[in-house]
């Protein structure tokens, strides 16, 4: 059984873009045989996840 992993990236600082790129690289290299990875993007106004088909899911 695969475990779900949420990677949190983004934030409210000037490092936002670097955080997004770092999160994407981590997600790319996580073992997909063992984990289901969700890259959660944090902005000033909301948190969200975008799937492979570009469907956006708001997180409360």
C-alpha positions in Angstrom: 0.0 0.0 0.0 1.4 3.4 -1.0 1.6 6.2 1.5 0.3 9.7 0.7 2.9 12.5 1.0 2.1 16.2 0.9 4.9 18.5 -0.1 4.3 22.1 0.9 5.9 24.8 -1.3 5.5 28.5 -2.0 4.8 30.8 0.9 4.7 34.6 1.3 8.3 35.6 0.9 10.6 36.5 -1.9 11.8 32.9 -2.0 8.4 31.8 -3.4 9.6 30.8 -6.8 12.7 28.9 -5.4 10.4 27.0 -3.0 8.1 26.0 -5.9 11.1 24.8 -8.0 12.5 22.9 -5.0 9.2 21.2 -4.3 8.8 20.2 -7.9 12.3 18.6 -7.9 11.6 16.7 -4.7 8.3 15.4 -6.1 10.0 14.3 -9.3 12.5 12.2 -7.4 10.3 10.6 -4.7 9.9 6.8 -5.2 6.5 6.5 -6.9 6.4 2.8 -6.2 6.1 3.6 -2.4 4.5 7.1 -2.3 1.7 9.1 -3.8 2.9 12.7 -3.8 0.8 15.8 -3.7 2.6 19.1 -4.2 0.6 21.7 -2.2 1.2 25.3 -3.3 0.8 28.0 -0.6 0.1 31.6 -1.6 -1.1 34.6 0.3 -4.7 33.9 -0.6 -5.0 30.1 -0.6 -3.5 26.6 -0.7 -4.1 24.3 -3.7 -3.0 21.2 -5.5 -2.9 20.8 -9.3 -3.1 17.3 -10.7 -1.6 16.0 -14.0 -4.6 17.2 -16.0 -4.3 20.7 -14.6 -7.4 20.3 -12.4 -6.9 22.6 -9.4 -8.1 21.6 -6.0 -8.4 24.2 -3.3 -7.4 23.1 0.2 -9.2 24.3 3.3 
